[in-house]
Amino acid sequence: MSNDKVNTGHNIEDKELIINARKPVGELGNQILDRMNKSHENMAQWGVSHIEIKEDSKILDVGCGGGRNIQRFAEQISENGRVVGIDYSDVSVEKSIELNQEAMDRGIVNVLHCSVSEMPFFDETFDIVTGFETIYFWPDFINDLKEVNRVLKKGGLVFFCNEAVYREGEMEKYDDLVELLDMKIYSEDVLRESLEKTGFDDFKAYVNEENDWICVTAKKIQ
Ligand SMILES: C[S@@+](CC[C@H](N)C(=O)[O-])C[C@H]1O[C@@H](n2cnc3c(N)ncnc32)[C@H](O)[C@@H]1O
């Protein structure tokens, strides 16, 4: 999703490729994951500047895609930290493993195939749960947030970073993309309400006006 055409959904030049952003499959899935690892980089760097990663942080990246954010976090932790990526696409899991093989061999990274709706983790496992460009596709946002809340430690941080934000009267530009990908674009208010309804507080939102990016954080209630 690097250029304006893809960003807004107008003039989507290659629908067969772009549809893979929702759940990458096969060779085109492979291609879009390579592309997203690069095209999401500036937004991701901006987003993570709002959160603190400690050397012993236990981090879960949901919808890890091509695995670039797993790699970023793995570079910031010591042998006492952990990064786990999950994705419900086989190709995303394969790509994330390929990119992070060395850190996996060192035992600080793991990548699993599952949906956010039902994750194979004990309650209160992680300090931080992140999601970059993925919540648009979650099947049941409220229940999925409850599942995220379950696997976070008390006081743990949830972080979402999106390049599409809902704004009243400005959504027409996303029509093609929303239809193609069946995606839900959330406003800051809906993100706040949804997180407050599912066991989080201390909501914070950051907006990059120049690019229209949003990232939000909230903490699991102690
Ligand atoms: C647009 S890509 C973003 C990938 C990566 N986070 C990035 O920023 O480049 C969305 C990813 O979320 C994954 N995804 C969507 N819904 C999911 C779900 N319910 N559970 C797990 N992964 C999901 C997709 O398979 C895909 O890899």
The ligand as an SDF file (V2000), in Angstrom:
LIG
                    3D

 27 29  0  0  0  0  0  0  0  0999 V2000
   -2.4540   -5.4520    5.4140 C   0  0  0  0  0  0  0  0  0  0  0  0
   -1.5890   -6.8400    6.0710 S   0  0  0  0  0  0  0  0  0  0  0  0
   -0.4800   -6.0550    7.2410 C   0  0  0  0  0  0  0  0  0  0  0  0
    0.7210   -6.9170    7.5280 C   0  0  0  0  0  0  0  0  0  0  0  0
    1.7530   -6.3070    8.4740 C   0  0  0  0  0  0  0  0  0  0  0  0
    1.2240   -6.1470    9.8190 N   0  0  0  0  0  0  0  0  0  0  0  0
    2.2510   -5.0020    7.9430 C   0  0  0  0  0  0  0  0  0  0  0  0
    2.0140   -3.9530    8.5670 O   0  0  0  0  0  0  0  0  0  0  0  0
    2.8690   -4.9820    6.8690 O   0  0  0  0  0  0  0  0  0  0  0  0
   -2.8160   -7.5730    7.1430 C   0  0  0  0  0  0  0  0  0  0  0  0
   -2.3510   -8.8700    7.7880 C   0  0  0  0  0  0  0  0  0  0  0  0
   -3.2670   -9.2140    8.8290 O   0  0  0  0  0  0  0  0  0  0  0  0
   -3.5520  -10.5940    8.7410 C   0  0  0  0  0  0  0  0  0  0  0  0
   -4.8760  -10.8340    9.3600 N   0  0  0  0  0  0  0  0  0  0  0  0
   -6.0620  -10.3060    8.9650 C   0  0  0  0  0  0  0  0  0  0  0  0
   -7.0550  -10.7470    9.7560 N   0  0  0  0  0  0  0  0  0  0  0  0
   -6.4890  -11.5770   10.6640 C   0  0  0  0  0  0  0  0  0  0  0  0
   -7.0150  -12.3500   11.7360 C   0  0  0  0  0  0  0  0  0  0  0  0
   -8.3280  -12.3680   11.9960 N   0  0  0  0  0  0  0  0  0  0  0  0
   -6.1600  -13.0680   12.4970 N   0  0  0  0  0  0  0  0  0  0  0  0
   -4.8160  -13.0640   12.2100 C   0  0  0  0  0  0  0  0  0  0  0  0
   -4.2640  -12.3750   11.1930 N   0  0  0  0  0  0  0  0  0  0  0  0
   -5.0920  -11.6220   10.4340 C   0  0  0  0  0  0  0  0  0  0  0  0
   -3.5200  -10.8840    7.2350 C   0  0  0  0  0  0  0  0  0  0  0  0
   -3.3620  -12.2420    6.9320 O   0  0  0  0  0  0  0  0  0  0  0  0
   -2.3330  -10.0350    6.7990 C   0  0  0  0  0  0  0  0  0  0  0  0
   -1.1030  -10.7430    6.8820 O   0  0  0  0  0  0  0  0  0  0  0  0
  1  2  1  0
  2  3  1  0
  2 10  1  0
  3  4  1  0
  4  5  1  0
  5  6  1  0
  5  7  1  0
  7  8  2  0
  7  9  1  0
 10 11  1  0
 11 12  1  0
 11 26  1  0
 12 13  1  0
 13 14  1  0
 13 24  1  0
 14 15  1  0
 14 23  1  0
 15 16  2  0
 16 17  1  0
 17 18  1  0
 17 23  2  0
 18 19  1  0
 18 20  2  0
 20 21  1  0
 21 22  2  0
 22 23  1  0
 24 25  1  0
 24 26  1  0
 26 27  1  0
M  CHG  2   2   1   9  -1
M  END
$$$$
